Amino acid sequence: MKQPNIRQIVLASSSPRRKELLALAGLSFTVDPGDYSENMELPLPPHALAKFHSVEKARSVAGRYKNALIISADTFIVYKDSLLGKPHTKKEAARMLHMLNGKTHSVITGFTVMDTANGNKITRSVETYVTFRKLTTGELEAYINTGEPLDKAGAYAIQGLGSLIVKKIDGDYFNVIGLPLSSLAAALKRFGVRVL
């Protein structure tokens, strides 16, 4: 039988999807989103940018905990030379979805596990390729009008109605939702936390 983890685990994210995924892994944790705001304009390659954001998110809450493991993550979409974060208006969502329509794009998540007791950390990035089926303008508008694309990286939620527009996926499905569970479990094991 799995031993309970003694270390306090803190999820440095306000994302309900990440909260659900961490619970799915059977971990007990608290949520403290911190106050770090991502800057998508930083002159870093996509993988480096995702990792940088995840480290800064962890740092933004680490000072509040003496002996805890902080888990943080940052997810965005890469298509050609464009980095796509979360749209805040229907117009932004429509621009992103038209750009990705019928095409393949990358979903990159950078995540960090930080030990506040000694400052040690593991930071990784995971990439998944997602292909949209070719949608009509009416289908795109119908999806946008559901409201689901707002505040989702790349303007879709693969675990929701967005599953209807995805033709295929190559890589970690959970990474597309926002937390690559298999890679995270491997990192947590290095800190003595076993999920299996």
C-alpha positions, -999 to 999 in steps of 0.1 A, spaced: 0 0 0 12 35 -9 26 54 21 10 89 26 33 117 16 44 137 46 56 168 27 32 196 21 25 200 -16 14 234 -29 -1 239 -64 9 274 -75 -19 278 -100 -55 290 -101 -63 266 -130 -92 244 -122 -79 219 -148 -45 216 -131 -63 212 -97 -83 183 -112 -53 166 -127 -32 168 -95 -62 153 -76 -64 126 -103 -28 116 -94 -40 110 -59 -20 138 -42 -31 158 -13 -23 195 -18 -32 231 -12 -37 258 -38 -18 291 -37 -18 307 -72 7 335 -63 8 368 -82 32 362 -111 20 374 -145 34 357 -176 52 379 -201 48 363 -236 71 390 -251 103 378 -234 130 370 -260 133 333 -252 126 302 -273 93 285 -265 106 257 -243 128 281 -223 100 306 -220 76 280 -206 102 268 -181 111 304 -171 74 312 -164 70 280 -143 100 288 -122 88 324 -115 54 311 -106 69 287 -81 92 315 -67 62 338 -62 47 315 -35 78 297 -22 86 323 4 53 316 22 62 279 30 92 266 50 91 229 41 69 223 11 71 212 -25 57 238 -49 43 226 -82 38 253 -109 33 252 -147 28 273 -177 11 262 -209 8 278 -243 4 270 -280 30 274 -307 20 277 -343 48 286 -368 63 317 -352 33 326 -330 29 320 -293 -7 318 -283 -18 323 -248 -53 327 -235 -78 348 -254 -99 372 -233 -124 382 -260 -144 363 -286 -125 383 -313 -92 370 -300 -105 335 -297 -118 337 -333 -84 349 -346 -66 320 -329 -91 293 -340 -90 305 -376 -52 304 -375 -52 268 -362 -81 255 -382 -72 223 -401 -35 226 -390 -11 210 -365 3 230 -336 24 224 -305 13 226 -269 42 233 -246 40 231 -208 69 241 -186 66 228 -151 86 232 -119 88 213 -86 106 234 -60 116 223 -25 113 253 -2 134 236 25 166 239 5 157 257 -28 163 226 -50 141 224 -81 134 204 -112 122 222 -142 111 204 -174 91 212 -205 69 188 -225 56 192 -260 25 176 -276 13 180 -312 -24 186 -318 -41 186 -352 -75 203 -357 -99 190 -383 -110 215 -409 -140 233 -395 -165 255 -413 -169 291 -403 -203 282 -388 -187 254 -367 -160 278 -354 -186 305 -346 -207 279 -328 -178 268 -307 -167 303 -299 -203 312 -288 -202 284 -262 -178 306 -243 -154 276 -237 -125 291 -258 -121 321 -234 -92 319 -210 -79 286 -225 -45 285 -241 -50 284 -279 -87 291 -275 -98 255 -269 -103 229 -242 -94 194 -253 -112 179 -223 -144 198 -232 -162 206 -264 -128 212 -279 -125 175 -282 -149 177 -311 -125 199 -332 -93 178 -325 -85 153 -353 -55 137 -337 -29 141 -309 7 130 -308 21 130 -272 9 135 -237 -29 142 -236 -27 156 -201 0 181 -212 -26 197 -235 -49 201 -205 -21 218 -187 -1 194 -166 20 164 -180 13 139 -153 38 112 -162 67 137 -164 55 154 -132 53 120 -113 89 113 -124 101 147 -110 81 142 -77 98 108 -72 132 126 -72 119 145 -41 107 113 -24 70 117 -34 56 86 -50 23 87 -68 23 49 -74 
